[in-house]
Amino acid sequence: MITPADIPDVGEDVARRIIVAARSIAPCIDSFLEGSEEKKNAIAILRGVAAEVPAPGSRRVRAQRIGPASVDYWDAETWLPEDRRDLRSLCSAVSTAGNPIGSFPQERPLARLWPEKYE
């Protein structure tokens, strides 16, 4: 499992937000074995994302415009498309033994109309 200690150059809270965002992009990252190449690659990607985090004193301003006035702030969900793609590619490299990758709702929309389950 990847922990905030694996991303030491940002504060713990920011590291946790990056890891949570990474799990939403590539849910398989929690299944990487300790010391595996996949885990090392994932940590390298996350450290790259962390390197882009602005210093706290800057109030995390990402962009400013003058007319009409606007300010955009950095968000933990703001990732480069390459980072997202590379992180997702690690999931395809891991054997899932026929299990689906991702999260799927257990409850079906029609369950409210017909509550009995047919198997």
N, C-alpha and C positions, 0 to 999 in steps of 0.2 A: 504494500500500500504506500502511496506517495503521501508524505506529510509536509507540513510547513518547514520542517528542518531541512528538507531537500531543496528549498528555495530560500537561502539564508539572506540574500541581499535586500529584501524588502521586509517590512514588518509582518508579524504573524497574521494579523487580520487581513492584510492584502494578499499574503500567500494563500490563506484559506479561501479567499474569494476567487483567486486564480484557479486553485485546485477544484473548487465546486464548479466553476465554469467549464473547466476541462472535462469533468465527469459528464456534464450535459452534452458536450461535443463528442466524447469518446468514452462511453460507459465501461469499456473493457480495461481502462487503466488500473483499476483496483485489482485486476486478476494477474498482473505481471508479477513474476517471481522475483524475489530479492536478488539483486545482482545480475538479472537477465539483461540482455541487450535492449529488449523492448522497454524495460523500465528506465535504463540509462538514457535511451533516446527520448522518452517522454519527459524525463527531468530536464534534458537539454532544451527541449522545446519550451517547457514552462519557464525555465530560467531566461530564455530569450524574450518571452512575453513579459516577465518581471523586469527585465532590463529596460523595457519601454515605459515602465510606470514612472511618471514624473515625481519629482521631490515633493514631499508634503507641503513645504512652504509656498509652492506655486499655486496652491489651492486646486491642483490637478486640472488646470485650464488646458484644454486641448486645442481650441480654436476661438478666435475672436473676429467679429465683423463690425464695421462701423455703421453702415446704413443699410437697412434698419438694424439697430444695435442688436447684437446676439453674442452669446458666449456658450461654447460647448465644453463640457467637462469630461475628463477621462473616466471610463467605466471599465470594470473588470471584464465586462462582456465584449469590450472592443479589442478584437483580435484581428490580425492580418489573415486574409483568406488562405495564405500559404501555411500559416500555423495551424489553422483548423484542418486543412487537407492533410498535412503531415501527421497530425495527431490521430485523425480518423484512419489513416493508412496503417497505423500500428495495430489497430483492432483487426484488420483483415489478415495481418501476419500471425495473429494468435489463433491457435486451433480452438474452436468452440464446440467440438464434438457434436455437431449437428444442432446445437442450440441457437436460437435467434439472437442476434446482437441488437440491443436496444431495449426500450421499455414499451410494453404494450398494455393497454387498459384491460383489467380483468372484468370490469362491468361493461355490459353491452347496452347501447341506448334503448333497445327494445325490451330490456329486462323489466322496465317499469310497466310496460303494457302486458307482457306475459312473463310473470316471475318464475315459472317452473323452468328447469334446465333440462334440455334434451341432449343425451350423449350418444 
